[in-house]
Amino acid sequence: MKDEVLAGKRIVLLGGTSGVGLATAIAAAQEGAQVVVVSSRQQRVDGALAALPKGSEGYAVDLADEQQVEILFNKIGKFDHLVFTAGETLQLSELPDVKMDVAKQFFGLRYWGALMAVKYGSPNIRKNGSITLTTGTVGLRPWKGWTVAASITGAVDALTRALAVELAPIRVNAVCPGVVKTELWGNMPEADREALYTNVGAKLLTGRVGEAEDLAEAYLYLIRGNYTTGQVIVVDGGGVLV
């Protein structure tokens, strides 16, 4: 059964070829939406399109490159909803070991990339449309070694509220994930990664870490939520409470 709110809507997902982004694209397509997925790698775009219904669109674009982002939205044209989940695998370090060029690269995609996407994408959003960004609970409850990541999430939180005011009546919100099983943790050895999921999950109120599909539901809620704007929705299994 198709969702009346999503059926026939065109949703652009930047970072929509893996993890939470792909899960959201698949869930939206199942509800009758037409999805456009964007990633920096053509191989990932091709893989995502293979998992999505016929007629879905995909583009390979460096989302940290302003000119490429502008060209992308000129090519895409009008659409209804924008979702930004783009991000690279984590490279964490304590403050004395922070490499400033690497830190700036993180901001280049996760913050500046989001801002550029909204700048060039928002003029193409149709009436009753929305924008959903992505932040993270590390900004609410930082872990040691997460200074740069926590700074980015704090910046995106503030960006969400500012854009909701500036772009109204376009709705702007963000999803704030806790620990989720995605490629975000891809730099860790598999044994360490599974140990992280087990150890963190045992401490959460839900008794487990998140799956990409859990987060997809939050993005769809914010797309549907015509009376919700300027909000950051925490989806973390109760992590900020324990």
VENVENVEN-V125306 format. One record per pair of residues at least 24 apart in sequence whose C-alpha atoms are under 10 Angstrom apart, sorted by the first residue. I is the first residue (numbers start at 1). J is the second residue. D is the distance in Angstrom with one decimal. If there is no record, write none. Layout:
BEGIN
[[I;J;D] [I;J;D]]
END
This chain:
BEGIN
[[1;30;8.6] [1;31;7.2] [1;32;8.6] [2;28;9.7] [2;29;9.3] [2;30;7.3] [2;31;4.6] [2;32;5.5] [2;33;8.8] [3;28;9.0] [3;29;10.0] [3;30;8.7] [3;31;5.0] [3;32;6.7] [3;33;8.6] [3;224;9.6] [4;31;8.2] [4;32;8.4] [4;33;9.8] [4;224;9.7] [5;31;8.8] [5;32;9.2] [5;33;9.0] [5;223;8.7] [5;224;6.3] [5;225;9.5] [5;226;9.8] [6;30;9.5] [6;31;6.2] [6;32;6.1] [6;33;5.3] [6;34;8.7] [6;80;9.5] [6;81;9.8] [6;220;8.7] [6;223;8.3] [6;224;7.4] [7;31;6.0] [7;32;4.1] [7;33;4.8] [7;34;7.9] [8;32;5.9] [8;33;5.0] [8;34;6.2] [8;35;9.7] [8;80;9.6] [9;33;4.9] [9;34;5.9] [9;35;8.2] [9;79;7.4] [9;80;6.0] [9;81;7.8] [9;126;9.8] [9;129;9.4] [10;34;4.7] [10;35;5.8] [10;36;7.4] [10;56;9.7] [10;78;8.3] [10;79;5.0] [10;80;5.3] [10;81;6.6] [10;82;8.9] [10;125;9.6] [10;126;9.6] [10;129;9.8] [11;35;4.9] [11;36;6.1] [11;37;8.5] [11;78;10.0] [11;79;6.4] [11;80;5.9] [11;81;4.7] [11;82;5.9] [11;83;7.5] [11;125;9.7] [11;129;9.5] [11;130;9.5] [11;131;9.8] [11;223;9.3] [12;36;4.6] [12;37;6.1] [12;38;7.7] [12;57;9.1] [12;58;9.4] [12;73;9.7] [12;76;8.7] [12;79;7.3] [12;80;8.0] [12;81;6.3] [12;82;4.9] [12;83;6.2] [12;84;8.4] [12;121;9.3] [12;131;9.6] [13;37;4.9] [13;38;6.2] [13;39;8.9] [13;58;9.4] [13;81;8.4] [13;82;6.1] [13;83;4.7] [13;84;5.9] [13;85;7.3] [13;86;8.7] [13;132;9.5] [14;38;4.8] [14;39;6.4] [14;40;9.4] [14;58;9.9] [14;59;9.4] [14;60;10.0] [14;61;9.2] [14;63;8.0] [14;82;7.8] [14;83;6.2] [14;84;4.9] [14;85;6.0] [14;86;5.8] [14;87;9.5] [14;113;9.6] [14;114;9.0] [14;117;8.4] [14;133;9.8] [15;39;5.2] [15;40;8.2] [15;44;9.8] [15;45;9.5] [15;61;10.0] [15;63;8.9] [15;83;8.3] [15;84;6.4] [15;85;5.0] [15;86;3.9] [15;87;7.1] [15;88;9.6] [16;44;9.2] [16;45;8.4] [16;48;7.8] [16;58;9.0] [16;83;8.2] [16;84;8.0] [16;85;6.9] [16;86;7.4] [17;41;9.1] [17;42;9.7] [17;43;9.4] [17;44;5.8] [17;45;5.7] [17;46;8.5] [17;47;7.4] [17;48;5.0] [17;49;8.1] [17;51;9.5] [17;52;10.0] [17;58;8.7] [17;59;9.9] [17;60;10.0] [17;85;9.7] [17;86;9.2] [18;44;7.3] [18;45;8.9] [18;47;8.9] [18;48;7.2] [18;85;9.4] [18;86;9.2] [18;182;8.0] [18;183;7.5] [18;184;9.8] [18;212;9.3] [19;85;9.0] [19;86;9.8] [19;180;9.0] [19;181;7.9] [19;182;5.0] [19;183;6.2] [19;184;8.0] [19;211;8.8] [19;212;5.8] [19;213;8.8] [19;215;9.7] [19;216;9.6] [20;85;7.2] [20;86;9.5] [20;177;9.7] [20;180;8.6] [20;181;9.0] [20;182;7.1] [20;183;9.2] [20;184;9.8] [20;211;8.2] [20;212;4.6] [20;213;6.9] [20;214;8.6] [20;215;6.4] [20;216;6.2] [20;217;9.9] [20;219;9.3] [21;48;10.0] [21;83;8.0] [21;84;7.9] [21;85;5.7] [21;86;7.7] [21;212;8.1] [21;213;9.5] [21;215;9.0] [21;216;7.6] [21;219;9.2] [22;48;6.9] [22;49;9.7] [22;51;8.9] [22;52;9.0] [22;85;9.3] [22;212;8.4] [22;213;9.2] [22;216;8.6] [23;48;9.8] [23;211;9.3] [23;212;5.9] [23;213;5.6] [23;214;8.8] [23;215;8.1] [23;216;5.8] [23;217;9.1] [23;219;10.0] [24;83;9.0] [24;85;9.7] [24;212;8.1] [24;213;7.2] [24;214;9.4] [24;215;7.7] [24;216;4.4] [24;217;7.4] [24;218;8.9] [24;219;6.9] [24;220;7.3] [25;51;9.7] [25;52;7.8] [25;56;9.6] [25;83;9.4] [25;216;8.1] [25;219;9.8] [25;220;9.5] [26;51;7.6] [26;52;6.2] [26;53;8.4] [26;213;9.3] [26;216;8.8] [27;52;9.6] [27;213;8.1] [27;216;6.9] [27;217;8.0] [27;219;9.7] [27;220;8.0] [28;216;8.6] [28;217;9.4] [28;219;9.4] [28;220;7.1] [28;223;9.7] [29;53;7.1] [29;56;8.5] [31;220;9.8] [33;80;9.9] [34;79;9.5] [34;80;9.9] [35;79;9.7] [35;81;9.6] [36;76;8.5] [36;79;9.5] [36;82;9.6] [37;83;9.6] [38;62;9.1] [38;63;8.6] [38;72;9.3] [38;84;9.6] [38;86;8.8] [39;63;7.7] [39;86;7.6] [39;87;9.7] [40;64;9.3] [40;86;9.2] [62;109;8.9] [62;113;9.1] [63;87;9.6] [63;108;8.8] [63;109;6.5] [63;110;9.2] [63;112;9.0] [63;113;5.6] [63;114;8.3] [63;116;8.3] [63;117;7.8] [64;105;8.6] [64;106;9.6] [64;107;9.2] [64;108;5.6] [64;109;4.9] [64;110;8.5] [64;111;9.3] [64;112;7.0] [64;113;5.0] [64;114;8.7] [64;115;10.0] [64;116;8.2] [64;117;9.3] [65;108;8.7] [65;109;8.7] [65;112;9.4] [65;113;7.8] [65;116;8.8] [66;112;9.1] [66;113;8.0] [66;115;10.0] [66;116;6.6] [66;117;8.6] [66;120;9.1] [67;116;9.6] [69;113;8.5] [69;116;7.1] [69;117;6.6] [69;118;9.8] [69;119;9.5] [69;120;7.2] [69;121;8.6] [70;116;8.1] [70;117;8.0] [70;119;8.7] [70;120;5.7] [70;121;8.0] [71;120;8.9] [72;117;9.4] [72;120;8.8] [72;121;8.8] [73;117;8.4] [73;119;10.0] [73;120;6.4] [73;121;5.7] [73;122;9.2] [73;123;9.3] [73;124;7.7] [74;120;8.3] [74;121;8.5] [74;124;8.6] [76;121;9.1] [76;124;8.7] [77;121;8.8] [77;123;9.4] [77;124;6.1] [77;125;8.8] [78;121;8.9] [78;122;9.5] [78;123;8.4] [78;124;4.6] [78;125;6.0] [78;126;6.7] [79;121;8.9] [79;122;9.3] [79;123;9.7] [79;124;6.2] [79;125;5.2] [79;126;6.1] [79;127;9.6] [79;129;8.2] [79;130;9.9] [80;122;9.6] [80;124;8.1] [80;125;5.1] [80;126;5.2] [80;127;7.5] [80;128;7.6] [80;129;4.8] [80;130;6.9] [80;131;9.0] [80;170;9.9] [80;223;9.4] [81;121;9.6] [81;122;9.1] [81;124;9.6] [81;125;6.6] [81;126;8.1] [81;127;9.9] [81;128;8.9] [81;129;5.3] [81;130;4.9] [81;131;5.8] [81;132;8.0] [81;170;9.4] [81;171;9.4] [81;172;10.0] [81;223;7.0] [81;224;9.8] [82;117;8.7] [82;118;8.2] [82;121;7.7] [82;122;8.2] [82;124;9.9] [82;125;8.0] [82;129;8.2] [82;130;6.3] [82;131;4.7] [82;132;6.3] [82;133;8.4] [82;172;9.4] [82;223;8.8] [83;114;9.5] [83;117;9.5] [83;118;9.7] [83;130;8.4] [83;131;5.9] [83;132;4.8] [83;133;6.0] [83;134;8.3] [83;172;9.9] [83;173;9.7] [83;174;9.1] [83;175;10.0] [83;219;7.9] [83;220;9.8] [83;223;8.8] [84;110;9.0] [84;113;8.9] [84;114;6.6] [84;115;9.9] [84;117;8.0] [84;118;9.1] [84;131;7.9] [84;132;6.3] [84;133;4.9] [84;134;6.3] [84;135;9.8] [84;174;9.0] [84;175;9.8] [85;110;8.4] [85;114;8.7] [85;132;8.6] [85;133;6.6] [85;134;5.6] [85;135;8.7] [85;174;9.8] [85;175;9.2] [86;110;6.7] [86;111;9.9] [86;113;8.3] [86;114;8.3] [86;133;9.3] [86;134;8.3] [87;111;9.7] [87;113;9.3] [87;134;9.4] [87;183;9.7] [87;184;7.7] [88;183;8.4] [88;184;6.6] [88;185;9.4] [88;186;9.3] [88;187;10.0] [89;182;9.4] [89;183;6.6] [89;184;4.4] [89;185;6.0] [89;186;6.0] [89;187;6.4] [89;188;9.3] [90;146;9.6] [90;149;8.6] [90;183;9.2] [90;184;6.0] [90;185;6.3] [90;186;7.8] [90;187;6.9] [90;188;8.9] [91;145;9.6] [91;146;9.2] [91;148;9.8] [91;149;9.3] [91;184;9.6] [91;185;9.1] [91;186;9.9] [91;187;7.5] [91;188;9.4] [92;144;9.3] [92;145;5.9] [92;146;6.2] [92;147;8.6] [92;148;8.2] [92;149;8.1] [92;187;10.0] [93;144;8.4] [93;145;4.8] [93;146;6.9] [93;147;8.2] [93;148;8.8] [94;143;10.0] [94;144;6.8] [94;145;4.1] [94;146;7.2] [94;147;7.5] [94;148;9.3] [95;144;9.1] [95;145;6.8] [95;146;8.7] [95;147;7.2] [95;148;8.8] [96;145;9.7] [97;145;9.3] [98;145;9.0] [98;147;9.0] [98;148;8.4] [100;148;9.7] [102;148;9.8] [103;147;9.8] [103;148;6.4] [103;149;8.6] [103;152;9.7] [104;148;9.1] [106;148;8.1] [106;149;8.0] [106;152;8.1] [107;148;8.6] [107;149;8.8] [107;151;9.1] [107;152;6.5] [107;153;9.8] [107;155;9.5] [110;134;8.5] [110;135;8.7] [110;149;9.4] [110;152;7.1] [110;153;8.6] [110;155;9.7] [110;156;8.3] [111;135;9.4] [111;151;9.9] [111;152;6.5] [111;153;8.3] [111;154;9.9] [111;155;7.2] [111;156;6.4] [111;159;8.7] [112;152;9.9] [112;156;9.5] [114;156;8.3] [114;159;9.2] [115;156;9.0] [115;159;8.0] [115;160;9.7] [115;163;9.3] [118;163;8.7] [118;167;9.6] [118;172;9.8] [119;163;9.9] [122;167;8.0] [122;170;8.2] [123;167;9.6] [125;170;7.9] [126;170;8.6] [127;169;8.2] [127;170;7.5] [128;169;7.4] [128;170;6.5] [128;171;7.8] [128;223;9.7] [128;224;9.7] [128;226;7.4] [129;169;8.4] [129;170;5.6] [129;171;6.7] [129;172;9.2] [129;223;7.9] [129;224;9.3] [129;226;8.7] [130;164;9.6] [130;167;9.7] [130;168;9.6] [130;169;8.8] [130;170;5.4] [130;171;4.6] [130;172;5.8] [130;173;8.0] [130;222;8.1] [130;223;6.2] [130;224;8.8] [130;225;9.1] [130;226;8.7] [130;228;9.8] [130;229;8.7] [131;160;9.1] [131;163;9.3] [131;164;9.0] [131;167;9.8] [131;170;7.4] [131;171;6.1] [131;172;4.7] [131;173;6.4] [131;174;8.1] [131;219;9.8] [131;222;8.6] [131;223;7.7] [131;229;9.3] [132;160;8.4] [132;171;8.3] [132;172;5.8] [132;173;4.9] [132;174;5.0] [132;175;7.1] [132;218;9.9] [132;219;7.0] [132;220;9.5] [132;222;7.1] [132;223;7.5] [132;229;9.5] [132;230;9.8] [132;231;9.7] [132;232;9.3] [133;157;8.9] [133;159;9.2] [133;160;7.2] [133;172;7.7] [133;173;6.3] [133;174;4.4] [133;175;6.4] [133;176;8.8] [133;219;9.0] [133;232;8.9] [134;160;9.3] [134;173;8.6] [134;174;5.2] [134;175;5.0] [134;176;6.1] [134;177;7.8] [134;219;9.4] [134;232;8.7] [134;233;9.6] [135;160;9.5] [135;174;6.6] [135;175;6.2] [135;176;4.8] [135;177;7.0] [135;178;9.5] [135;232;8.2] [135;233;9.4] [135;234;9.2] [136;174;9.4] [136;175;7.6] [136;176;4.4] [136;177;5.0] [136;178;6.2] [136;179;8.9] [136;232;9.5] [136;233;9.8] [136;234;8.0] [136;235;9.1] [136;236;9.0] [137;175;9.7] [137;176;5.9] [137;177;6.1] [137;178;5.4] [137;179;8.5] [137;234;7.3] [137;235;8.6] [137;236;7.5] [137;239;8.1] [137;240;7.1] [138;176;9.1] [138;177;9.0] [138;178;7.6] [138;179;9.5] [138;239;10.0] [138;240;8.9] [139;176;9.2] [140;176;9.6] [140;234;9.9] [140;240;7.2] [141;239;8.8] [141;240;6.4] [141;241;9.4] [142;240;9.8] [156;232;9.6] [157;230;9.1] [157;231;8.6] [157;232;6.9] [158;230;9.3] [158;232;9.7] [159;230;9.3] [160;229;8.8] [160;230;5.9] [160;231;7.4] [160;232;7.7] [161;229;8.1] [161;230;4.6] [161;231;7.0] [161;232;8.6] [162;230;7.7] [163;229;9.6] [163;230;7.7] [164;228;9.9] [164;229;6.2] [164;230;5.0] [164;231;8.7] [165;229;8.8] [165;230;7.6] [168;229;8.8] [168;230;9.8] [169;226;10.0] [169;229;9.1] [170;226;9.6] [170;229;8.4] [171;222;8.8] [171;223;8.7] [171;225;8.9] [171;226;7.7] [171;227;8.4] [171;228;7.0] [171;229;4.9] [171;230;7.2] [171;231;9.5] [172;222;8.8] [172;223;9.4] [172;228;8.3] [172;229;5.3] [172;230;5.6] [172;231;7.6] [172;232;9.4] [173;219;9.2] [173;222;7.0] [173;223;9.0] [173;228;7.7] [173;229;5.5] [173;230;5.1] [173;231;4.9] [173;232;5.9] [173;233;7.9] [174;218;9.3] [174;219;8.2] [174;222;8.2] [174;229;9.1] [174;230;7.9] [174;231;6.4] [174;232;4.7] [174;233;6.3] [174;234;8.8] [175;215;8.0] [175;216;9.5] [175;218;6.8] [175;219;6.7] [175;222;8.5] [175;231;8.5] [175;232;5.6] [175;233;4.9] [175;234;6.2] [175;235;7.2] [176;215;9.0] [176;218;9.3] [176;232;6.3] [176;233;5.6] [176;234;4.6] [176;235;6.0] [176;236;7.7] [177;210;8.4] [177;212;9.8] [177;214;9.6] [177;215;7.1] [177;218;9.5] [177;232;10.0] [177;233;8.3] [177;234;6.0] [177;235;5.0] [177;236;5.4] [177;237;9.1] [177;239;9.7] [178;209;7.9] [178;210;7.4] [178;215;9.5] [178;234;7.7] [178;235;6.3] [178;236;4.1] [178;237;7.3] [178;238;8.6] [178;239;6.7] [178;240;8.4] [179;204;10.0] [179;208;9.3] [179;209;5.8] [179;210;6.2] [179;211;8.8] [179;235;9.2] [179;236;6.7] [179;237;8.6] [179;239;8.4] [180;208;9.5] [180;209;5.8] [180;210;4.3] [180;211;5.4] [180;212;6.5] [180;213;9.6] [180;214;8.8] [180;215;8.3] [180;235;9.6] [180;236;8.2] [180;237;9.7] [181;209;7.2] [181;210;6.2] [181;211;5.4] [181;212;6.6] [181;213;9.9] [182;210;9.1] [182;211;7.6] [182;212;6.7] [200;239;8.7] [201;237;8.4] [201;239;9.1] [203;237;9.6] [203;238;9.3] [203;239;8.0] [203;242;7.2] [204;236;8.4] [204;237;5.8] [204;238;5.9] [204;239;5.6] [204;240;9.0] [204;241;8.5] [204;242;6.9] [205;236;9.3] [205;237;5.9] [205;238;5.3] [205;239;7.2] [205;240;9.9] [205;241;8.4] [205;242;7.7] [206;236;8.9] [206;237;5.2] [206;238;7.0] [206;239;9.0] [207;237;7.8] [207;238;9.5] [208;236;9.8] [208;237;7.4] [209;236;7.7] [209;237;6.8] [209;238;9.9] [209;239;9.2] [210;235;8.4] [210;236;7.0] [210;237;7.1]]
END
